[in-house]
Amino acid sequence: MPAYRGHWRLSIFHIIFAVPCLLVIVRWLWPLAVSLDVKIVVAVLLLAASQYHLWSRLSSGSVFAPEFPRGVVVLLNWAFGALAFLAVLQVLLDLATLVTMLARQRSAAAPDAARYAIASVAALLAGIAVWNATRVPAIKDVAIAVRGLPASFDGYKVVQLTDLHISRLFPAAWARQVVDLTNASGADVIVVTGDFIDGSVAMRREDVAPLRDLRAPDGVYAIPGNHEYFFAYREWMHHLAGLGIQLLPNAHAVLARGGAQLVLAGVTDLSAPSAGEAGPDLDAALAGAPAGAPVLLLDHQPMDAARAAAKGVAIQLSGHTHGGMIRGLDRLVARGNNGFVSGRYQVGDMTLYVSNGTGLWPGFALRLGRPPELTRITLRAER
């Protein structure tokens, strides 16, 4: 029965993504003054683009890991994005046509020139969005004041990577550039707040290899994201630990400067119980932590930030949302994450920072107005 439910959910997933395609076929393609043969060919291509995630599942067994050459993955994301943008633009064109009809009190139809124009705009937007999504991000500087931060930690630099989604789209060459940029950032400590990969260890072994070279004086720490639970969680935790990354699943480490201390805590992901693993437990993560030391929490998903604030956490670093990917769409993503989607939030006495992500899921590699980031956070003593 669980397997049946899983297949049913996937079928619904693919049907949902077919809806914009059907809208484009009916409202954009069919009214065009072109031959039926051309319409049929274009309709088949549009349907193929809409089922990108089905092709991904057929290539690897998972919608989260398209196992095609990188150029093909880029092309599929562009085609899928162009289709999605065209569906939105066609709705706007239809609304404009309806307004024109009401204003003129007679029937009206959008000319073919308008349809070709919105198709061109959709294709261009998709190209820009894919380029924005796949480029190596620049360093983004953020300063966070911390009440009670010891003077020896004033100016301490934490570099946050998150949502790397190392995959065919973000392969070893991309990971190498991210590692080199991170190592040159002057970080005192490097943290990775989950979603390292899309694919099994066998698929991604070479692509994640550059992470072995991450270096910072106080080390490299990480927590799992939801995608680690999609691909043999325990095998990935073992492999990442073998790359020299210190994992904090419901655990903490104490960073020291002279006699002063800073607690770096981490929790597992909210999706863990569905994979038969321990869910996030902040009490367990903080058990035995030195009293009075400020706590910096790593939590992949930001939605439980209020709970962390109530426990006295000073800073929470999260990812997961990819910043909403597209400005406008980010409002919808925020609704699913208790209002947290991108940047800094004040939650009680705690500062929550939600990174847009260093990479993102290769199944929807589109960014407009929400650029990727490699975040360098400088801690400041609150004055």
C-alpha positions in Angstrom: 0.0 0.0 0.0 2.8 2.6 0.8 4.4 1.9 -2.6 1.0 2.4 -4.3 0.5 5.7 -2.5 4.0 6.8 -3.5 3.3 6.1 -7.2 -0.1 7.8 -7.0 1.5 11.0 -5.5 4.1 11.0 -8.3 1.3 10.6 -10.9 -0.5 13.7 -9.4 2.9 15.5 -9.4 3.3 14.9 -13.2 -0.3 15.8 -13.9 0.0 19.1 -12.1 3.0 20.1 -14.2 1.0 19.2 -17.4 -1.7 21.8 -16.6 0.3 24.9 -17.7 1.2 23.0 -20.8 -2.4 22.3 -21.7 -3.2 25.9 -21.1 -0.5 27.0 -23.5 -1.6 24.5 -26.1 -5.2 25.5 -26.0 -4.9 29.3 -25.5 -1.5 30.1 -27.2 -0.7 27.5 -29.8 -4.1 26.5 -31.2 -5.3 30.0 -32.2 -2.1 30.6 -34.2 -2.4 30.8 -38.0 -0.1 27.9 -38.7 -0.7 24.4 -40.2 -2.2 21.5 -38.2 1.1 19.6 -38.7 3.1 22.4 -37.1 0.7 22.6 -34.2 0.9 18.9 -33.5 4.7 18.9 -33.5 4.9 22.0 -31.2 2.2 20.5 -28.9 4.3 17.3 -28.6 7.4 19.3 -27.8 5.5 21.3 -25.2 4.2 18.1 -23.6 7.7 16.7 -23.5 9.0 19.8 -21.8 6.2 19.7 -19.2 7.2 16.2 -18.2 10.8 17.0 -17.4 10.4 15.4 -14.0 9.0 12.2 -15.4 12.1 12.0 -17.7 14.3 12.6 -14.6 12.5 9.8 -12.7 13.0 7.5 -15.6 16.7 8.4 -15.8 17.6 7.7 -12.2 14.5 6.4 -10.3 14.0 9.8 -8.7 12.5 13.1 -9.8 15.2 14.8 -7.8 18.2 13.5 -9.8 18.1 14.0 -13.5 20.9 11.8 -14.8 21.5 13.4 -18.2 24.5 15.3 -19.5 24.7 18.8 -17.9 23.8 20.5 -21.2 20.6 18.4 -21.5 19.6 19.3 -17.9 20.2 23.0 -18.6 18.1 22.7 -21.8 15.3 20.9 -20.0 15.2 23.5 -17.3 15.1 26.2 -19.9 12.3 24.6 -21.8 10.3 23.9 -18.6 10.9 27.5 -17.5 9.9 28.9 -20.8 6.7 26.9 -20.8 5.9 28.1 -17.2 6.5 31.7 -18.1 4.5 31.4 -21.3 1.5 30.1 -19.4 1.6 33.1 -17.0 2.0 35.5 -19.9 -0.8 33.9 -21.8 -3.1 34.3 -18.8 -2.2 38.0 -18.7 -2.7 38.3 -22.5 -6.2 36.7 -22.1 -7.1 39.1 -19.3 -5.9 42.1 -21.4 -8.0 40.8 -24.3 -11.1 40.4 -22.0 -10.7 44.0 -20.7 -10.5 45.2 -24.3 -13.7 43.4 -25.2 -15.5 44.8 -22.2 -14.2 48.3 -22.9 -15.2 48.2 -26.6 -18.4 46.2 -26.1 -17.4 43.9 -29.0 -15.4 40.7 -29.5 -11.7 40.9 -29.7 -8.8 38.4 -30.3 -5.1 38.7 -29.6 -3.1 38.9 -32.8 -0.5 36.3 -33.7 2.2 39.0 -33.3 1.2 39.4 -29.6 1.4 35.6 -29.1 4.9 35.4 -30.7 6.0 38.3 -28.6 5.0 36.7 -25.3 6.7 33.5 -26.4 9.9 35.4 -27.1 9.7 37.1 -23.7 9.1 33.7 -22.0 12.1 32.2 -23.7 14.3 35.1 -22.8 13.2 35.1 -19.2 13.8 31.4 -18.9 17.3 31.8 -20.3 18.2 34.6 -17.8 16.6 32.5 -15.0 18.6 29.4 -15.7 21.8 31.4 -16.0 21.2 33.1 -12.7 20.4 29.7 -11.1 23.5 27.9 -12.3 26.2 30.5 -11.9 28.7 30.4 -9.0 27.4 32.9 -6.5 29.2 35.9 -5.2 29.9 36.3 -1.5 27.2 38.2 0.3 28.2 40.0 3.5 25.9 40.1 6.5 26.6 41.4 10.0 24.6 40.1 12.9 24.8 41.7 16.4 24.6 39.1 19.2 23.7 40.0 22.8 26.3 38.7 25.2 28.8 37.8 22.5 32.2 37.7 24.1 34.7 40.4 23.0 37.0 37.7 21.6 34.3 36.6 19.1 33.5 40.2 17.9 34.3 40.1 14.2 34.1 36.3 14.0 33.3 35.2 10.5 30.9 32.3 9.7 30.6 31.3 6.1 27.3 29.6 5.3 26.8 27.3 2.3 23.4 25.7 1.9 21.4 23.9 -0.7 24.4 23.0 -2.9 22.3 20.3 -4.6 25.4 18.8 -6.1 24.2 16.9 -9.2 24.6 16.7 -12.9 23.6 20.4 -13.0 26.0 21.4 -10.2 28.9 19.0 -10.8 32.5 18.7 -9.6 33.7 21.8 -11.6 31.0 24.0 -10.0 31.7 22.5 -6.5 35.4 23.2 -7.0 34.8 26.9 -7.7 32.5 27.2 -4.6 35.2 25.5 -2.4 37.9 27.8 -3.7 35.7 30.9 -3.2 34.8 29.7 0.3 38.4 29.0 1.3 39.4 32.5 0.1 36.6 34.2 2.2 38.5 34.5 5.4 36.1 32.3 7.3 36.8 31.4 10.9 34.3 28.5 10.6 32.4 27.1 7.6 28.8 25.7 8.0 26.6 23.8 5.5 23.0 23.9 6.4 21.8 20.9 4.4 20.8 19.6 0.9 24.3 18.8 -0.2 23.3 16.5 -3.0 20.7 15.1 -5.4 21.6 11.5 -6.1 23.1 8.5 -4.4 26.7 8.2 -3.2 27.5 6.1 -6.2 26.1 8.8 -8.5 27.7 11.8 -6.8 31.0 10.5 -5.4 33.2 12.4 -7.8 31.1 15.5 -7.8 31.2 16.0 -4.0 34.9 15.2 -3.8 36.0 18.9 -3.9 34.2 19.4 -0.5 37.1 17.5 1.1 39.2 20.6 0.5 37.0 23.0 2.5 39.3 24.7 5.1 38.7 27.0 8.1 40.6 27.5 11.4 37.7 26.2 13.5 36.6 23.5 11.0 33.7 22.7 8.8 30.3 21.7 10.3 27.1 20.6 8.8 23.6 19.3 9.2 21.4 17.2 6.8 18.7 18.7 4.7 15.6 17.0 3.5 17.3 15.8 0.2 19.8 13.7 2.2 16.9 11.6 3.4 15.8 10.9 -0.2 19.1 9.2 -1.0 20.3 6.7 1.6 20.7 9.1 4.5 23.1 7.0 6.6 25.3 6.2 3.7 25.5 10.0 2.9 26.3 10.9 6.5 29.1 8.4 6.6 30.5 9.6 3.3 30.3 13.3 4.2 32.1 12.6 7.5 34.8 10.9 5.5 35.3 14.2 3.6 36.3 15.9 6.9 32.9 17.5 7.5 31.8 17.4 11.2 28.1 16.6 11.3 25.8 17.9 14.0 22.6 15.9 13.9 20.9 16.9 17.1 24.3 17.7 18.5 26.6 20.6 19.3 30.2 21.7 19.2 31.9 24.3 21.4 34.0 26.9 19.6 36.6 28.6 21.9 38.5 31.9 21.7 40.7 32.1 24.8 38.5 31.5 27.7 35.3 32.5 25.8 32.9 30.0 24.2 30.3 30.0 21.4 28.0 27.0 21.0 27.4 25.8 17.4 24.4 23.5 17.5 22.6 21.5 14.7 19.4 19.6 14.3 18.1 17.0 11.8 15.5 17.9 9.2 11.7 17.9 9.7 11.5 15.2 7.0 13.7 12.7 9.0 10.8 10.8 10.7 9.3 9.9 7.3 12.6 8.2 6.4 12.6 6.3 9.8 15.3 8.6 11.3 15.3 10.9 14.3 13.5 14.2 13.9 14.9 17.5 15.0 15.5 17.7 18.8 16.8 21.0 20.0 16.9 19.9 23.6 19.1 16.9 22.7 21.3 19.2 20.5 21.9 21.6 23.5 22.3 18.9 26.1 25.5 19.6 28.0 26.2 22.9 26.3 28.0 25.4 28.5 25.5 27.7 30.2 25.6 31.4 29.2 27.4 30.9 25.9 25.6 32.3 22.9 24.1 29.6 20.7 24.3 29.6 16.9 21.8 27.0 15.5 21.9 25.3 12.1 18.4 24.2 11.0 17.8 23.4 7.4 14.2 24.6 7.4 13.3 28.0 8.9 9.7 27.3 9.9 10.4 26.4 13.5 12.4 29.5 14.3 10.0 30.7 17.0 10.7 27.5 18.9 14.4 28.0 18.7 14.0 31.6 19.9 12.0 30.4 22.9 14.9 28.1 23.8 17.3 31.1 24.0 19.1 30.6 20.6 20.9 33.7 19.6 21.2 33.1 15.8 19.6 30.5 13.5 20.9 29.8 10.0 18.7 28.1 7.6 18.2 27.5 3.9 15.7 25.2 2.1 13.5 27.9 0.5 16.0 28.9 -2.2 14.8 32.4 -1.5 11.6 31.6 -3.3 13.6 31.4 -6.6 11.4 34.0 -8.4 10.3 37.3 -7.0 6.6 37.0 -6.6 6.7 33.2 -6.3 8.6 33.9 -3.1 5.4 35.0 -1.4 3.9 31.6 -2.0 7.1 29.8 -0.8 7.0 32.0 2.4 3.4 30.7 3.2 4.8 27.2 3.4 7.6 28.3 5.7 5.8 30.3 8.4 6.5 33.5 6.5 10.3 33.0 6.3 11.8 32.8 2.8 14.8 35.1 2.3 17.2 37.2 4.4 17.2 38.4 7.9 14.3 38.1 10.4 14.0 39.1 14.0 12.2 36.3 15.9 11.9 37.4 19.5 15.5 38.0 20.7 16.8 35.7 18.0 18.1 36.6 14.6 17.1 34.2 11.8 19.0 34.3 8.6 17.5 32.4 5.6 20.0 32.0 2.7 18.8 32.0 -0.9 21.0 29.0 -1.3 24.3 28.4 -3.0 22.7 26.1 -5.6 19.2 24.7 -5.9 17.2 21.7 -6.9 18.0 20.8 -10.6 14.3 20.1 -11.1 13.4 23.8 -11.0 16.7 25.7 -11.7 15.2 29.1 -12.3 16.1 32.4 -10.4 14.7 35.8 -11.1 15.3 38.5 -8.4 16.4 35.9 -5.9 20.1 35.3 -6.7 22.2 32.5 -5.2 24.5 33.3 -2.4 27.6 32.3 -0.5 27.0 34.0 2.8 29.8 35.5 5.0 28.3 36.4 8.4 30.3 38.6 10.7 29.3 38.4 14.4 29.3 41.6 16.3 28.9 42.2 20.0 25.6 44.0 20.6 26.3 47.5 22.1 
